[in-house]
Amino acid sequence: MRPVAGVLVFSILALKPVRVAMAQKRAGTVYVLAGLTVALQDGASDGEYQIYITAPGGTTLGWSVAGGVFVASHVSVEGEWSWTGMMSAREPARYGMTYVEERRDRLLGAIVRFHTRPGRRVDIEPLAGVAAVRHDRWSQIETYRSYLPPERAVEIGPRIRYDMLTSAAVIVGVDLRAGGRHVAFVPSFRVRATTRGEDIVAYYPGGFPKWSISGGAHVRFDF
């Protein structure tokens, strides 16, 4: 019986790494994911008095899509394209003027993702990356002149879209992958720090947010 027991023990020990290896992702495996995001940025609130034009902030609903490839069993690289929702604020200012400000961010990022338990049903995935951020801005000025008759007291200017410059951002976060081998649900959390160049400050002399926090819910397909 002892030789038989020895063979069984040897077989179990030999098969265990094989099962683990089968569960892990191989280099070259690709995946795509898409979903909704909720982003929070600091900024001017609706109706808040501002001496100078300030970037509006708030909580918005957006979306993101991404695709990646495993470069090792525990590491993948991916590209991500995402949009925030529209942030807006009416900003009363000096001289009877009110700035009606709107803006949104569009991001194109490159991310390195770490898979702590690749191939398992639940995997915690820390990540870090960089992104180019395009800041779209629309602005309108309403001017109130108290010395004119009521029907002529308010002058509403045109809604103007500005071509803002692109800034750079650093992104860190963590995802939780839960699901099967090919389809999974992925809740996400991100923190983003954005550079503020002189051109952006010129658009928003009253201030522009550096930090952004977001969460999301995605569906991921592994091939």
HELIX and SHEET records of a PDB file:
HELIX    1   1 ARG A    2  ALA A   23  1                                  22    
HELIX    2   2 ARG A   94  GLY A   96  5                                   3    
HELIX    3   3 PRO A  150  ARG A  152  5                                   3    
HELIX    4   4 GLU A  198  TYR A  203  1                                   6    
SHEET    1   A10 MET A  87  PRO A  92  0                                        
SHEET    2   A10 MET A  97  PHE A 114 -1                                        
SHEET    3   A10 VAL A  75  TRP A  83 -1                                        
SHEET    4   A10 GLY A  58  ALA A  72 -1                                        
SHEET    5   A10 VAL A  30  GLN A  41 -1                                        
SHEET    6   A10 TRP A 211  ASP A 222 -1                                        
SHEET    7   A10 VAL A 183  THR A 194 -1                                        
SHEET    8   A10 THR A 166  GLY A 179 -1                                        
SHEET    9   A10 VAL A 122  TYR A 144 -1                                        
SHEET   10   A10 VAL A 154  ILE A 156 -1                                        
SHEET    1   B10 MET A  87  PRO A  92  0                                        
SHEET    2   B10 MET A  97  PHE A 114 -1                                        
SHEET    3   B10 VAL A  75  TRP A  83 -1                                        
SHEET    4   B10 GLY A  58  ALA A  72 -1                                        
SHEET    5   B10 VAL A  30  GLN A  41 -1                                        
SHEET    6   B10 TRP A 211  ASP A 222 -1                                        
SHEET    7   B10 VAL A 183  THR A 194 -1                                        
SHEET    8   B10 THR A 166  GLY A 179 -1                                        
SHEET    9   B10 VAL A 122  TYR A 144 -1                                        
SHEET   10   B10 ILE A 160  TYR A 162 -1                                        
END                                                                             
